[in-house]
Amino acid sequence: MQLDPTAVGPPANVVRQRLDERVHTRSLSQGLKSFVPAGGLWLLTLVGIIFLPWWAKVPLGILNGAFVGVVFLVGHDACHGILFPHRWMNRIGGRMCLMPALHPLAAWVHNHNGLHHGFTNIREKDPGFPPLSVEQYRAMSRVRRWIYRVGRTWYGLGVLYFVDMWIKWEILPRGNRSPRNWRAYQIDRAFVLLFMVCWIGLLVGTALINDEGVLGAVGMVVVGFVLPQFIWNWFIGFIILQQHTHPRVPWYSELDKPMPSYFQSQLRATPHLHFPKPYRFALRNVMEHTAHHADPGVPLYHLAEAQQTLDKAYRREIVRVLWTPGNFLRMLRTCRLYDYSTHRWLDYDGTPTTPVLLKSPAETPA
């Protein structure tokens, strides 16, 4: 499909000039205000799982998984090099924040900073949950189709992230999914595996020291490691799927000539989901996502201001959504498969669920 050249939009430098220069300021105090509480709460809940009675361990395991997610969101900024004012601080902070989520830094920087931001919403290159076409879906085995369908339900988002991101891109990358610096990746992955062994070993050792036996040790690992990882995977699947999947947001492929412009992929294909204020605080402004893609140099503690500026400047171009459970479930029902030749969302049987999202120049009125 030939893309409409009139829809290219302004280039990156024009969009970014609209932002106040203050939003690029990197602050040690602001970075620590995000880093220390998030990491402290994760550690505190883990200590609670170890020492508090069994009736408290399950709710603490759920909270621990949520805090793994919050710590990861803070680490996301560190991996972009913008949480703290100095590069070495961000490298150390990024590695520390990615550890509870079991993510090697080199892999995340490769697939997120490089591919996702460089080729946003382009099927062959963006790892951020590109939708399958009908042909791709029908060519898969029954098991793979089942995994794909479960992953795009409200309860299966953890499966989606675990299978399509963590395994494919973080732990067992192959081919073009592999980080360029393979040695650095191997070192990072070794540290992640060591961290996981220490985490599980701490839980097992505590149970055995307290004479809780094998069953007690197994139970401790379930509530202190497996449950937090389950919650964390659902948490991040919930976030990432919605950041670029919406009934009004197109995806692109090799069929599109030329490739989408900066404005098309970074602003129009990145919706702004407006959550209630307490959730925005807890999620570290991660859903002010249009601003992050428009300018990845804006730290999380300035994203709200940057997003507000862009919403005013491009109110007709940015997809803005008031998040509600109903809108969320409607998105999951609508955005299942995608027709890359006509640019519209489809149901699993190939029935269109949205109108055509893009038009070729021949279809554009003169």
C-alpha positions as CSV (number, residue, x, y, z in Angstrom):
1,M,0.0,0.0,0.0
2,Q,1.3,3.4,-0.9
3,L,1.1,5.7,2.1
4,D,-0.5,9.1,1.8
5,P,2.3,11.6,1.6
6,T,0.0,14.4,2.9
7,A,-0.2,12.5,6.2
8,V,3.6,12.6,6.9
9,G,3.2,15.3,9.5
10,P,6.0,17.5,11.0
11,P,9.5,16.1,11.6
12,A,11.0,15.3,15.0
13,N,12.8,18.6,15.5
14,V,9.6,20.6,14.9
15,V,7.6,18.5,17.4
16,R,10.3,18.6,20.0
17,Q,10.7,22.4,19.7
18,R,7.2,22.7,21.2
19,L,8.4,21.2,24.4
20,D,9.8,23.5,27.1
21,E,13.5,22.9,27.5
22,R,13.0,22.2,31.2
23,V,11.4,18.9,30.5
24,H,14.8,17.5,29.4
25,T,16.4,18.3,32.8
26,R,17.8,15.3,34.5
27,S,17.7,15.5,38.3
28,L,19.6,13.3,40.8
29,S,17.0,14.1,43.5
30,Q,14.0,13.4,41.2
31,G,15.6,10.2,40.0
32,L,16.3,9.1,43.6
33,K,12.7,9.9,44.5
34,S,11.6,7.4,41.9
35,F,14.3,4.8,42.4
36,V,14.6,4.6,46.2
37,P,10.9,4.2,47.2
38,A,10.2,1.7,44.4
39,G,13.2,-0.5,45.2
40,G,12.6,-0.1,49.0
41,L,9.0,-1.3,48.7
42,W,10.0,-4.3,46.6
43,L,12.6,-5.2,49.2
44,L,10.3,-4.6,52.1
45,T,7.6,-6.8,50.7
46,L,10.2,-9.6,50.1
47,V,11.3,-9.3,53.7
48,G,7.7,-9.5,54.8
49,I,7.2,-12.7,52.8
50,I,10.2,-14.3,54.5
51,F,9.4,-13.3,58.1
52,L,5.6,-12.7,58.4
53,P,3.1,-15.5,59.1
54,W,1.6,-17.5,56.2
55,W,-1.7,-15.6,56.1
56,A,0.3,-12.4,55.1
57,K,2.6,-14.1,52.5
58,V,0.1,-14.3,49.6
59,P,-1.0,-10.6,49.6
60,L,2.6,-9.6,50.1
61,G,3.6,-11.8,47.1
62,I,1.0,-9.9,45.0
63,L,2.3,-6.6,46.2
64,N,5.9,-7.7,45.5
65,G,5.0,-8.5,41.9
66,A,3.4,-5.1,41.5
67,F,6.6,-3.4,42.9
68,V,8.7,-5.5,40.5
69,G,6.7,-3.7,37.8
70,V,7.2,-0.2,39.3
71,V,10.9,-0.8,39.8
72,F,11.1,-1.9,36.1
73,L,9.4,1.3,35.0
74,V,12.0,3.3,36.8
75,G,14.7,1.2,35.3
76,H,13.2,1.8,31.8
77,D,14.2,5.5,32.2
78,A,17.6,4.5,33.4
79,C,18.1,2.3,30.4
80,H,17.3,5.3,28.2
81,G,20.0,7.2,30.1
82,I,17.6,9.9,31.5
83,L,16.7,9.0,35.0
84,F,19.9,10.4,36.6
85,P,22.2,13.1,35.3
86,H,25.2,10.9,34.7
87,R,25.6,7.9,32.3
88,W,27.3,5.7,34.9
89,M,24.5,6.3,37.4
90,N,21.9,5.2,34.7
91,R,23.9,2.1,33.8
92,I,24.1,1.0,37.4
93,G,20.5,2.0,38.2
94,G,19.2,0.3,35.1
95,R,20.8,-3.0,35.8
96,M,19.6,-2.9,39.4
97,C,16.0,-2.1,38.4
98,L,15.9,-4.8,35.7
99,M,17.1,-7.5,38.0
100,P,13.8,-8.3,39.9
101,A,12.1,-8.6,36.5
102,L,14.9,-10.9,35.3
103,H,15.8,-8.8,32.3
104,P,19.4,-8.6,31.0
105,L,20.1,-4.9,30.3
106,A,21.8,-5.5,27.0
107,A,18.8,-7.3,25.6
108,W,16.3,-4.7,26.8
109,V,18.4,-1.8,25.3
110,H,18.6,-3.7,22.0
111,N,15.0,-4.5,21.6
112,H,13.4,-1.5,23.3
113,N,15.7,1.5,22.7
114,G,16.9,0.3,19.3
115,L,14.1,-1.6,17.6
116,H,10.9,-0.5,19.3
117,H,11.7,3.2,19.3
118,G,13.4,3.0,15.9
119,F,10.7,1.0,14.1
120,T,7.5,1.7,16.2
121,N,4.5,-0.3,14.9
122,I,6.3,-1.9,12.0
123,R,5.5,-5.6,12.1
124,E,8.8,-7.0,10.9
125,K,11.0,-5.0,13.3
126,D,9.0,-3.8,16.4
127,P,8.9,-6.4,19.2
128,G,6.0,-4.6,20.9
129,F,3.3,-7.2,20.3
130,P,2.6,-6.8,16.6
131,P,-0.8,-8.3,15.6
132,L,-0.8,-11.2,13.3
133,S,-2.5,-11.2,9.9
134,V,-5.2,-13.8,9.1
135,E,-2.7,-15.8,7.0
136,Q,-0.1,-15.9,9.8
137,Y,-2.7,-16.8,12.4
138,R,-4.1,-19.7,10.3
139,A,-0.6,-21.0,9.5
140,M,0.1,-21.6,13.2
141,S,-0.5,-24.8,15.1
142,R,-3.5,-25.1,17.3
143,V,-1.4,-24.6,20.4
144,R,0.2,-21.4,19.1
145,R,-3.2,-20.1,18.1
146,W,-4.5,-20.8,21.6
147,I,-1.5,-19.0,23.2
148,Y,-2.0,-16.0,20.9
149,R,-5.7,-15.8,21.7
150,V,-5.2,-16.2,25.5
151,G,-2.5,-13.6,25.4
152,R,-5.0,-11.0,24.1
153,T,-7.5,-11.5,26.8
154,W,-7.7,-9.5,30.1
155,Y,-6.6,-12.5,32.1
156,G,-3.9,-13.7,29.7
157,L,-1.7,-10.6,29.4
158,G,1.0,-12.2,31.5
159,V,1.2,-15.1,29.0
160,L,1.5,-12.7,26.2
161,Y,4.5,-10.9,27.8
162,F,6.2,-14.1,29.1
163,V,6.0,-15.9,25.7
164,D,6.3,-13.1,23.2
165,M,8.7,-10.8,25.0
166,W,10.6,-12.4,27.9
167,I,11.4,-15.7,26.2
168,K,11.8,-14.5,22.6
169,W,13.7,-11.3,23.2
170,E,15.2,-11.3,26.7
171,I,16.3,-14.8,27.6
172,L,16.5,-16.9,24.4
173,P,16.9,-14.4,21.5
174,R,17.8,-15.8,18.1
175,G,18.8,-14.2,14.8
176,N,17.9,-10.6,14.5
177,R,16.5,-10.7,18.0
178,S,20.0,-11.1,19.5
179,P,21.8,-8.1,20.9
180,R,24.7,-6.9,18.8
181,N,27.1,-7.1,21.7
182,W,26.7,-10.8,22.4
183,R,29.5,-10.8,25.1
184,A,27.8,-8.0,27.1
185,Y,24.5,-9.8,26.8
186,Q,25.9,-13.1,28.0
187,I,27.4,-11.3,31.0
188,D,24.1,-9.5,31.8
189,R,22.2,-12.8,31.4
190,A,24.6,-14.6,33.8
191,F,24.0,-11.9,36.4
192,V,20.2,-12.2,35.9
193,L,20.4,-16.0,36.4
194,L,22.6,-15.6,39.4
195,F,20.1,-13.0,40.9
196,M,17.3,-15.5,40.3
197,V,19.2,-18.3,42.0
198,C,20.0,-16.1,45.0
199,W,16.4,-15.0,45.3
200,I,15.1,-18.6,45.2
201,G,17.9,-19.8,47.4
202,L,17.1,-17.1,50.1
203,L,13.5,-18.3,50.2
204,V,14.4,-22.0,50.3
205,G,17.1,-21.4,52.9
206,T,14.8,-19.4,55.2
207,A,12.1,-22.1,55.1
208,L,14.6,-24.9,55.9
209,I,16.2,-22.8,58.7
210,N,12.8,-22.4,60.2
211,D,12.2,-26.2,60.0
212,E,9.3,-25.8,57.6
213,G,10.5,-28.8,55.6
214,V,10.3,-29.4,51.8
215,L,6.7,-28.5,51.5
216,G,7.4,-25.2,53.4
217,A,10.3,-24.5,51.1
218,V,8.2,-25.1,48.0
219,G,5.4,-23.0,49.3
220,M,7.9,-20.2,50.1
221,V,9.2,-20.3,46.5
222,V,5.6,-20.2,45.1
223,V,4.5,-17.1,47.1
224,G,7.9,-15.4,47.2
225,F,9.0,-15.9,43.6
226,V,6.5,-17.6,41.3
227,L,3.5,-15.4,42.4
228,P,5.5,-12.1,42.1
229,Q,6.7,-13.1,38.6
230,F,3.2,-14.0,37.6
231,I,1.8,-10.6,38.7
232,W,4.7,-8.8,37.2
233,N,4.3,-10.4,33.8
234,W,0.6,-9.5,33.8
235,F,1.4,-6.0,34.9
236,I,3.8,-5.3,32.1
237,G,1.7,-7.1,29.5
238,F,-1.3,-4.9,30.5
239,I,0.9,-1.8,30.0
240,I,2.7,-2.6,26.8
241,L,-0.2,-4.0,24.8
242,Q,-2.2,-0.8,25.3
243,Q,0.6,1.5,24.5
244,H,0.4,0.8,20.7
245,T,-2.8,-1.2,20.3
246,H,-6.1,0.6,19.8
247,P,-9.0,0.5,17.3
248,R,-7.8,3.8,15.8
249,V,-4.1,3.0,15.7
250,P,-2.6,1.4,12.6
251,W,0.2,-1.0,12.3
252,Y,2.6,-1.1,9.3
253,S,4.5,-3.8,7.3
254,E,6.8,-4.3,4.3
255,L,3.7,-3.6,2.2
256,D,3.7,0.0,3.0
257,K,5.8,2.3,0.8
258,P,7.5,4.3,2.0
259,M,7.8,3.4,5.7
260,P,5.7,5.5,8.1
261,S,7.1,8.9,9.0
262,Y,8.3,9.9,12.5
263,F,5.0,11.7,13.1
264,Q,2.9,8.7,11.9
265,S,4.6,6.1,14.0
266,Q,5.7,8.1,17.1
267,L,2.6,10.3,17.6
268,R,-0.3,8.9,15.7
269,A,0.5,5.3,16.5
270,T,1.1,6.0,20.2
271,P,-2.1,6.7,22.1
272,H,-2.4,8.7,25.3
273,L,-4.3,6.6,27.8
274,H,-5.5,8.9,30.6
275,F,-5.6,7.1,33.9
276,P,-6.9,8.6,37.2
277,K,-4.2,10.6,39.0
278,P,-3.3,8.0,41.7
279,Y,-2.7,5.4,39.0
280,R,-0.6,7.8,36.9
281,F,1.6,8.3,40.0
282,A,1.9,4.6,40.7
283,L,2.7,3.8,37.1
284,R,5.3,6.6,37.0
285,N,3.5,8.4,34.1
286,V,4.2,5.4,31.8
287,M,1.0,6.0,30.0
288,E,1.9,9.5,29.0
289,H,3.4,7.5,26.2
290,T,3.0,9.8,23.3
291,A,5.4,12.3,24.9
292,H,7.9,9.5,25.6
293,H,7.9,8.4,21.9
294,A,7.9,12.0,20.6
295,D,11.0,12.7,22.7
296,P,12.7,9.7,24.5
297,G,14.9,12.3,26.2
298,V,12.2,13.4,28.6
299,P,12.5,11.7,32.1
300,L,9.4,10.2,33.7
301,Y,9.2,13.0,36.2
302,H,8.6,15.5,33.4
303,L,6.4,13.4,31.1
304,A,3.1,14.8,32.3
305,E,4.1,18.3,31.4
306,A,5.4,17.2,28.0
307,Q,2.3,15.2,27.3
308,Q,0.0,18.1,28.1
309,T,1.9,20.3,25.7
310,L,1.6,17.8,22.9
311,D,-2.1,17.1,23.6
312,K,-2.8,20.8,23.1
313,A,-0.6,21.2,20.0
314,Y,-1.8,18.0,18.2
315,R,-5.2,17.4,19.7
316,R,-6.6,16.1,16.4
317,E,-3.7,13.8,15.5
318,I,-3.1,12.1,18.9
319,V,-5.4,9.3,19.9
320,R,-6.5,10.3,23.4
321,V,-8.4,7.7,25.5
322,L,-10.0,8.0,28.9
323,W,-9.1,4.6,30.4
324,T,-12.1,2.6,31.7
325,P,-12.5,-1.2,32.1
326,G,-15.2,-1.0,29.3
327,N,-12.8,0.7,26.9
328,F,-10.1,-1.7,27.8
329,L,-12.3,-4.8,27.1
330,R,-13.6,-3.2,23.9
331,M,-10.1,-2.8,22.6
332,L,-9.3,-6.5,23.3
333,R,-12.4,-7.6,21.4
334,T,-11.6,-5.3,18.5
335,C,-7.9,-5.6,18.1
336,R,-7.2,-9.3,17.5
337,L,-5.8,-9.7,14.0
338,Y,-4.8,-7.0,11.5
339,D,-5.2,-6.7,7.7
340,Y,-1.9,-5.1,6.6
341,S,-3.0,-4.6,3.0
342,T,-6.1,-2.5,3.8
343,H,-5.2,-1.3,7.3
344,R,-8.0,-2.4,9.5
345,W,-8.5,-4.6,12.6
346,L,-10.1,-8.0,12.2
347,D,-11.7,-10.7,14.3
348,Y,-10.2,-14.2,14.4
349,D,-12.4,-15.3,11.5
350,G,-11.3,-12.4,9.4
351,T,-14.3,-10.2,9.9
352,P,-13.3,-6.5,9.9
353,T,-13.9,-4.9,13.3
354,T,-12.9,-1.3,12.3
355,P,-13.1,0.8,9.2
356,V,-10.0,1.3,7.1
357,L,-7.5,3.3,9.1
358,L,-5.3,4.6,6.3
359,K,-6.0,5.6,2.7
360,S,-3.7,5.6,-0.3
361,P,-3.2,8.8,-2.2
362,A,-5.6,7.6,-4.9
363,E,-8.4,7.4,-2.3
364,T,-7.6,10.8,-0.8
365,P,-9.9,13.6,-2.1
366,A,-8.1,16.3,-4.1
